[in-house]
Amino acid sequence: MNEYSRRDFLKCAGVAGSVIAVLDQTTLLADTKATVALTKTQDREEGVRNSLRALRINPVKNKDVLVKPNFNTADVPPGSTHNDTLVALVKELWAMGAKSISLGERSYPPTRQVMERKGILPLMKDLQVKIIDFDTLSDADWVLVKPENSHWKNGFRIARPILDAECLVSTCCLKTHQYGGVFTMSLKLHVGCVATTRHGYHYMDELHSSPHQRKMIAEINEPFKPALIVLDGVEAFVDGGPMVGKRVNSGVFLASTDRVAIDATGVAILKSLESNAAIMKPKIFEQEQIARAVELGLGVGSPSHIEIAATDENAGEYRNKVLEILKEG
């Protein structure tokens, strides 16, 4: 068996075995502390730079980096990733010593159309970033993943560039999701890695018609792990979403290596902004996206395992408020 097919085996046909290994580590992972960097700012370049540097790690140096943005649609941020955030992130990744940078996405409308409407293509060309339009992938590059104990009937297909990424960096928004997801942050972002009817599959129909939608969102995240996650919360949707919604100025940026920790912190921030009932009523770790991700060992298991690193005094005051909300649930 050559190296490539062996990797396919581990990531595709053999995913069940790797999932078992993940489940065996669930308790260990849930007990591990995770840092979420928090900065208060209206400046997206500053938000990216300060939040990443506050983590005091560099997982991208000498790595081939794949950036996954939120380009579900071309709607005005936080309906999609702000161009300034993406440009600032790419510049910071280059400064951190990335070997190469690519951007990969599958949008709701045709992906190239969304990127053209947002003006992404010339921006990325100028920054020497390769575009990987998942719409153009061959059928062989939509890899079937069938985790054990999944709420997906027959598994789902993930874009091979996500599975093969040496270093995956995800950048998400801060917003509610009115179509069953409840919120869209780092876990929900990765629905854009799954094949759609354009590729001959009906996974999105299955997802959006299922009573287990939130759990299925978490399960999409099983086969891969971002090295970094950056959340742009300069503006947020506290109701509606994911394309349009009730917009508030939240003035915050987050960064972490832990999808559960950053989403839980994001939900706490939405609570601080007096969001809708689907956010305000449940305890944070009882939200189905988060609870299922914890079961799968994808991140921390409780608020007590989240450490928030404030980047300055102003952020420190807000951090205390967010930590209190996290503690109360």
GULOLO-498492 format. One record per residue: residue in one letter; x, y, z of N, C-alpha, C, O in turn. Coordinates in pm, whole numbers, plus 50000, padded with zeros to 5 digits. Last residue first. Layout:
! GULOLO-498492
AXYZXYZXYZXYZ ...
END
This chain:
! GULOLO-498492
G476805295353268476225287553159475295295653073474725290452977 E478295306453463476865304853491476185296153385475125290453409 K480755306453332480605299253458479145296453489478785285553535 L480225323453114480625309453092480385301053217479865289853209 I479755347053256478675341053178478975326353150478095317853161 E482335350753360481195349353451480005342953379479335334253435 L483795354053126484075342653214482925340253311482585328753341 V482735378553038482525366452957482765353953043482005344253032 K483665395653240482225394353216481925381353140480985374153174 N486405393053208485795389453335484285387253320483725378153380 R486765403452949487035389352977486355384853105485785373953110 Y486365430452990485335422952919485515408052943484535400752956 E488745436553121487465439353186486345431153121485485425753190 G490615429052924490595422253052489285424353126488765415153188 A490305447052720489855433352696489755425752827488895417052841 N491505468452856490125469552810489525455752787488395452952827 E494125458852889493275461553006491805462252969490945457153042 D494725432452644495015445252709494015447352822493175438852849 T494125406752571495295412852509495645426452568496745431452545 A493335378952779493015392452731494275399152679495355397552736 A492685346652749493845355452756493485368852695493345370052573 I490795324352923490705335452829491875344852853492045350352962 E490535290052942491285301552991491225312552885491575310152770 I488385264453019488655275152923489375286552994488895291853094 H487555246353201488755242953126489095253253018489985251052937 S485175254653300486325255653389487635252353318488705255353371 P483265247953108483765261753115485025263053200485865271653174 S484225215652967483465224053059484035238153059485155240253013 G485805201152789484545195452834483715204052926482585200252960 V487465210652480487295210752626485885206252666484935207252589 G487175189252188487645200752263487345199552410487005188752460 L486315166252075486835176451985487365188752057487935197651995 G485125143252178486495146552215487125157152129488345157252109 L482515138252139483435133052038484895136252069485795132351994 E481315152252343481215137652342482235131352248482755120552275 V481835178252249482485173452371482455158252376483465152052410 A480095178752031481535180252009482335175652130483395169652115 R477675177252166478085166052081479595166752052480265156552049 A477675202052298477585189552376478065177652294478765168952345 I477745220152082478855219452177478845206252253479895200052269 Q475335215251949476605215251875477765212851971478645204651945 E473455217952163473715204852102474995204352020475685194152020 Q474155233452470473875235552328474315222952252475405217852275 E475205228752712474055220552677473575223352535472695216352485 F477105247352754477585233852724476455223752707476685211752690 I475385269552807476285269352692476715255152656476675251452539 K471935263852875473295265552922474245263052805473935255252715 P469285280352689470085268452726471415272352790471945283052761 K468485309052655467865299752749468745287752785468935285152904 M469955323952463469875328552601469405317752698469865317252812 I469735311452211471045313652271470925315852422471695310352500 A467045310952169467795298552145469215299452198469845289152227 A466285337452208465965327552310466765314652294467115308252393 N469015359752099467665353952095467505342652196468465338752263 S471125380952309470745374352185469345368252195468595371252287 E472605400352469471145398152477470615392552345469765398552280 L475305400352474474685409852382473155408452378472495414552294 S476005379352628476275392652683475615403552599475385414552648 K475395358752450474565360552569474755374552628473805380852673 L477535362252276476185364552227475215366452343474305374752336 I479565354352455479525368152407478145371552351477635382452375 A478905327452481478875336052600478825350852559478125358752622 V479425319452221478045318952269477905327652395476885334352412 G482235322752223481395330652132479945330852175479295341252167 T482935303152406483215317152438482375326352350481875336552397 A482135280852258481525283352388481735297952429480825304252482 D483885283452038482445284452018481715287252150480775295152152 I486355280252163486085292852095484585294452069484065305552077 A486115254252275486395265752360486025278852291485445287652354 V485715238252047484685238952151484885251452236483915258552265 R488095241951901486805245651844485715246951949484875255951940 D491155254751985490115245552033488755250251985488295261052022 T493015273251950493255260851877492145250851905492185239551855 S491935307551895492175295751977492625284251888492605285451765 A490755341051923491595331251855491845319751951491965321652072 L488485368251865488915356651942489855348251857489775348351734 F487525402151896488185391851817488605380651912489015383252025 V484855426351907485705416251971486335407051867485745404451762 G482545443851870483915448551887484855438651954485565442152048 S479825444251828480335437051945481805439651971482275437952084 N477115459251711478555461451714479095455251842478845460351951 V474625438251562475105446751671476615448351657477295439851598 R471855430051357473275432851368473565441651490472845451351517 K469835404951279469875416651368471325419051406471945411051476 G470715393950944470125392651075470175405651152470525416051097 V471755372150677471365385350727470725383350863470235372550895 M472895346150689473195355450580472915369950619473745378850596 P472105328650891473525332350884473855343050780474965348350779 G470355354151085471555347351037471185334450964470045329850975 G468435359651376468495357551233469755350151195470175341051266 D470345377551624469125370551583469155369651431469795377851364 V472755388451643472215382951768470865376451745470305370351836 F475585389551452474135387951443473675381751575474145371051614 A478215413551503477585400551526476115401151487475495411751487 E481455427351441480005428251432479435414251450480075404351416 V483785416751537483645431251536482165434851525481675444051591 G484515390151557483285394351621483175409451631482555414651724 D486095365851396485855380251381484495383551440483455380251383 L488185341251511486775345451504486695360551502487165367251594 V490365316851406490235331151432488775335051411488205332351305 I492175288651491490845293751460490815308451498491195312051610 L494645264951391494295277951446492865281451404492415277651296 A494535239151306495675242951389495435256351456495945258851565 P491585219051299492305231451266493475233751361493395230751480 K491315185651221491465194951334492205207451289493345206451244 F489095159351105490185168951088490215178251208489275178851287 P486825142851137487995137551064489185147051054490215143150999 E484775157051297485555145751348486835142751270487865140151333 N483065176451202484385180751247485285169251293486445171651326 I480605165551161481395169051042482835171751080483745169550999 E479575165051417480155152751364480955155151236481885147551206 A478425190251450479625186651527480335174751465481565174351460 I476275186851275477265197451251478555194051324479645194851267 M474825167251404475475163951277476525174351239477545170951178 K473805181451617474745170551644475525166951517476715164051522 R472085198851481473195204251559474255193651589475445196451586 Q470225180351356471095189151278472295194051358473425193651308 H468395161451422469715160351485470725169751420471935167451427 P466185162951270466065168451405467385168151480467505173851589 S466965172250930467115163051042466865169951176467285181351195 S467065188750716465755182650746465805173750869464775168250909 H469665196550686468695206750722467305201250750466455208350804 L470975171850618471345179650736470205188850780469825188850897 E469765163950378469705155250495469965163150622469275161550723 D470485185450218469075182550240468905173950364468015176250445 M473245182150224472665194150284471175192550307470645197550406 Y473635157850089473955158750231473325171050297472915170450413 H473285147149835472185154349899472405155650050471455154750128 Y475475149849550475125144249680474095153249750474055165349728 G476635161049325475865148749309475415142349439475005130749440 H477705185249349478675174349335477975160749327478635150349321 R475535200349389476385203749275477405192949247477895191549135 T474575191149630473935185949508474745189549384474665182649283 T477745189149810476345193049793475775186849666476415178449602 A480215179550059479675179849922478195183449921477485181150019 V481675200150312480885188350274480285190350135479885201450099 C482745222750407483715212650360483005200350304483665191150255 G480845238750521481335242350388482435233350335482995236050229 V480705230550775479695224950684480095228050540479725220750448 H482505245150919483035233950841481965226050766482275216050700 L481115264151067481905268450952482245256750860482275258250738 K480225251251293479305252451180480025256651053479595253150943 L482535254351455482015241051422481145241751297481305233651205 S482895282651473483925274151413483395260351373483755255251268 M479685294551417481035298751453482005288651394481945286051273 T476435300351431477455297251330478775303251375478965315451371 F473665286451614474755295951598475735290851494475865278851471 V471275271951531471305280451650472435290751642472185302651661 G470585256751312471925255051367472115261951500473015258251576 G468045263351220468235250951295469595249151357469755240851446 Y468135287851089467625276051019467995263051089468225252851024 Q469335309651206467885308051223467325295351161466145292351179 H472045314651392471655307151272470185303351287469835294851369 T474175342051499473135332051518472785325651384473175330551277 K477735348051499476355350351457475445338751493475875327451514 L480765357051408480015356051533478555358751501478165370251479 C482815337551178482125349551221481385346751353481385335451403 C486145323651121484685323351128484135336651177484885345751212 T488715305850978488305319051025486805320451010486245318650901 S491155280851028489755284251003489455298151056489895301851164 V493805264350891493455276250968492035280350930491755282950813 L495655235050887494355240950856494105252750950494185251451072 C498365221250754498035230850859496755238150819496775246450728 E498175201650565499245200650664498965209750783499285206450897 A495215187150451495915199550487496985197050592496715190850695 D493665165750384495095164650357495895176950400497125177150386 L491095173850446491645162050513493165161250497493855156650588 I490835195550270490665197450416491335185950490492065188250587 P491135184150016492115193950064492025196650214493035199750277 R488805166849998490125161250027491135171850072491955168850159 A485775174550150486755178650049488145173950089488615176650199 I483815146950257484595158850291485585161850178486145152650118 R480665132250270481895133750193482535147350221481895157750211 F479235110450520479245122850442480585123850371481545116950407 G477075083750637478275091850638478135104250552477015108050516 N474425076350611475465068650542476765076350533477475075650433 K473105092750804472595079450766473675070650705473835059050742 W474505108651082474415108450936474055094150894474645084550943 H474985105051343473595107751309473395109351158472275111151111 S477265078351424476965091351366475465092651342474765082751322 N478555055651518477585062451604477245076451556476975085451637 E481595060151332480685051851410479755060651492480125071751531 P481825078551022482145076551164481135067151230479985066351189 K482685077750725481565070950791481915068250938482265056950973 V483395096950448483725094950589482505088950656481405094450646 L484615099450126483555094250211484085091350351485065084250369 V485835128249975486205116050046485085111850141484655119650226 W486175140149679485165141249784485205128049860484675117849814 D487925133449485488415142649588487335146749687487545155749768 A486585118949301487545111749385488065120349499488595115249598 D485245138449161484485129949253485415122549349485065120249465 S487295168549168486785156349105486025148049208486145150449328 L486475202549237487105189849275486485178249199485295178249168 T485235226149196485965220649082486645207449115487325201649030 D484175234449432483235230849326483935223849210483305216449135 F486285243249584485855229449604484835224949500484645212949479 D488875260749473487415261049463486915246649473487105238849380 I491525273349603491025259849578489505260349587488925260449696 I493925297149519492495294749543492165280249510492485275349402 K496925306549676496275297949577494815295749616494515292749731 V498285337949728497465327349787496775319649676496105325549591 Q499695361749694500295348949655499605337149725500245327849773 L498425385249723499055379949843499665366049820500095359449914 D497255389249478498285398749521499075393449641500245396849658 K495375368849489496445368149390497595377249432498765373449423 M493645378349683494445366549713495605365049614496685360449651 L492545400249545493195402149675494135390449706495265392449749 P491335388849319492535397349302493275399649434494495400849435 L489305372549462490305366849371491515376049350492645371249363 I487455387249615488495379449682489625375649587490795375449627 G485135401449570486415407149528487615399949586488675405849603 K482655391349616483365396949732484695403449693485305410249775 R482025381649367481185392249424481885398949541481725410949563 E483955361349347483995372749256483195384449312483635395849304 M483095343649545484415350049557484535362149466485145372149503 V480605336249437480675342949568482005350249582482045361749626 Q481435323849200480545335449194480595343349325480635355649324 R482845302249299483575312749227482745325449218483275336549227 T480685287449414481755293049496482505304249425482785314549485 P477225291449365478515287149309479675294749374479635306949387 P475775295249700475745297049553477075291949498477965288349575 Y477415283849922476035279849894475675282649748475305273249677 S480875272749868479825282149907478445276449879478305265749820 R483755259649979482565255749903481415264349953481025263250069 E487285266649977485915269250018484915262749923485185260649804 G490615275550064489675265650013488275267850066488085270550184 L493625290249991492305292950045491325283249982491215282649860 S497035285250089495925283449997494635287150068494565287150191 I500395293050126499035295450176498065293250061498225298649952 S503545279750240502625283450133501255285650196500985280850306 K504925282850481505645278750360504845282350236505395287450138 A504715308650724504055298450645504855295550517505385304650454 G505745327450908506635318050842505975306850765506595296450742 M504345347951007504645337051100505475326051036505855316351102 A503845362950784504805368150881505225357450982506335357951035 W501825347250670503115348650601504195353250699505315348250697 L499905351950867500395338250844501715338450769502625330750800 E499455379250833500005374450960500575360450944501615357251002 K498335379550577499595386650603500265381750731501485380350737 V495985364850631496995359650537498345366450560499375359750562 L494705382650810495065369050851496155363350761497135357750809 A494265405050651495105406150771495585392550817496735391050860 V492525393650460493805399350418494755400250537495925396550526 L490355386550628491065376450551492445381450509493435374150522 T489575411650727489995400950818490825390550745491875386350794 D488835424650495489945429950574490475419550671491685418750695 N486605409850412487825409550331489035414450410490135409050396 H484855390650652485225403950604486545403050526487475396250570 T482895362450581484175367450631484495381050569484415382750448 S479365370050597480525363050542481775369150602481725379650666 G477675382750767477115372550680478175364350611477935352950572 P478575403350932479085389850956478395378850875478495367050909 P479475412350596479845406850726478925412050838478555423750838 V477075408350334477905417550413478225411350549477335405550611 D477205377950139476525388250217477495396150302478585391450338 A477925357649975478705369949965478085381250046478405392850023 T477915326650165477355335850067478285347950060479295348550130 N479945312150286478705305450251477945313450146477405307950051 F482585317950354482045323450230480805315650189480615312850070 N484575318850593483115317450589482605324950466482245336750473 P487635300550505486865312150550485375308850560484965297450538 K490375282150566488945279950539488165291850595488035293350717 V493595279250439492665287850513491245284750469490935284650350 L496295258550473495015259950404494085268150492493825264450607 V499815259150445498625263250519497405263950426497485269150315 D502575241050488501625244450382500275246750448499665237450501 K505005254550720503915245350686503165250450562503125262450535 N506835271050843507345261050748506285250850708506625239750665 K504565277451102505905279651049506385267950965506345256451008 V502155273451225502155274751079503555275651020503705274550898 P501955273851500501825260951434501955261551283501875251151217 N503075290651739503235292551596503175278951526504215273051496 I501855308752029502215296451960502395299651811501935309951764 R500595328852179502005325552202502395311752145503155304252206 L498135340852175498175326252195499595321352223499765310852284 A498595366952109498285364052249498295349052278498435344952393 R498805366551835500035367651913499815364552060500725359952129 L496075365151764496995354251732498255354751818498715344451867 S495145389751863494575377251913495485365451883495655356651968 N496665408851721496755407851867496225394651921496795388952014 R495985403851445497365403851494497435401351645498185392751690 V493155406051436493855393951392495235393151456495595382851514 G492815432351539492175420751601492845407751565493085399351652 E494195448451358494645447651496494075435351566494775428751643 E492525444151138493955440751130494525439251271495265429751299 R490085454151237490225439851209491695435651195492055424651238 D489165474651488490135473751378490455459051352491045452351437 Q487815476351713487025478451592487885476851467487385477551355 T488325454451995488805463551891487745465251783486875456751765 K489535434152238488445443552209488955453852111489905461152140 T490515400252225490875414352214489635422352181488785417952103 L491435369452357490345379052337490915393052329491695397152414 A492225335452311492705349252316491555358652282490785355952189 V491695307752494491035316052394491555330252412491355336352517 T493185276952570493265291452576492475297652462492575293352347 A492195248952759492325255252627492315270252645491545275652724 K493115220052948492835234352941493015239452799493895234752727 T491555188252939492685196552902492265211252897491185214552848 D489415171952971490035176953093491205186253066491795191553160 A488805163852718487835172252785488415178252912487935188752957 L490955146952662490845159552592489905169152665490175181152673 L490375125352839491635132652848491535146352784491975156352842 T487875117152746488005122152882489275130352898489255140952962 T488555109252479487585119652507487755125652645487775137852660 Q490115089252384490825100652442489865111552489490315122152533 D488395071352276489185066752389489875078352460490195077552579 L487495086652063486595084452174487345079652297486995083252410 V489745084751897489345097651950488445096052072488605103052172 A489685057451841490835062951913490505076451973490915079552085 I487285056651702487395049351828488545054751910488435056552032 V488095071751483487075077151571487085070051706486925076351810 S489875054351365490405066651423489395073151515489775079451614 G488085034451284489135031351380489695043751445489965043851566 A486505048751103485895042951223486935039851328486715042251447 V488195054950892487855065350988487255059651115487465065151223 G489015038650686489385034850822489055045350925489585044751036 A488145051050459487595038050492487885034050634487095027050697 C489615077750548488335075150482487755061850526486965061350620 K492055080050669491135091250679489745088150626488795095350657 L493345056150624493235060950762492165071650774491455072450875 F493175054750344492595044350427492355049450569491295047150627 D494645077150267493225076250236492525066250326491435068750378 R497135068550354496535080250418495035080650392494245083850480 R497445047450178497415044650321496775056450396495995054450488 S497555060749941496395052249966496305048450112495205046350165 Y500045074049981498805081549959497575073049990496645077750056 E501975053950014501735063650120500385070450105499665072550203 N500745021449898501595033249894501155043549998500105042150061 M500854988150000500005000050000500885012450000501705014050091 
END
